[in-house]
């Protein structure tokens, strides 16, 4: 049985569903592991490279049997957050750990990894976490400390994962985040310009532009 799980629950003895991606560099073929139905925040430079003849085994089996806790750790380091395992080819999750989607149900709609009702609860929690992080970021800007990029990135990461699991459950948090980020730049615009009715005068535009540039680079 195939189960979608958090990368944190990937353990030795589990069978990771994956394929092999082949790339050429300097005339030499390089092989990389690509997890199926996966969600990740890693870059291409962090992909798991297959050495020796490992790619042949992965291609034949349709995945990789996790041989040690070290292998699981290295996969987490690539930025993967959600992966799919096959319990017919490896061990199952512990009884107290649930997969991200119920494998006994019909598959989610095309383009969704989990069902709407399974993600909506997580999306609500993510919205609260995102609003808290961005509120702190706005307070930092108001206090003259600049934008806390780490907080904004953390908010972006958790929302991105939810969107990739099921975008329908995350539409409202997306709008909330966009609205909050739109207000970051406004905190540095002089009130007489921010509240001015009508079009800006030519001499007022550079002040607005410099404000946007400063907020983007803080």
Protein Blocks (a to p, Z undefined) as FASTA:
>chain_A
ZZdddfklpcghiacddddddddeehiacdddddehiacfbdfklpccdehjlmmmmmmn
opacdfbfklmmmmmmnopabdcddfklmccddfkbccfbdfkbccddehiabdfklmmm
mmmmmmmmmmmmmmmmmmmmmnonopafklmmmmmmmmmmmmmmommlmmmmmmmmmmmm
mmmmmmmgcfklmmpgcjddfklmmmmmmmmmmmmmZZ
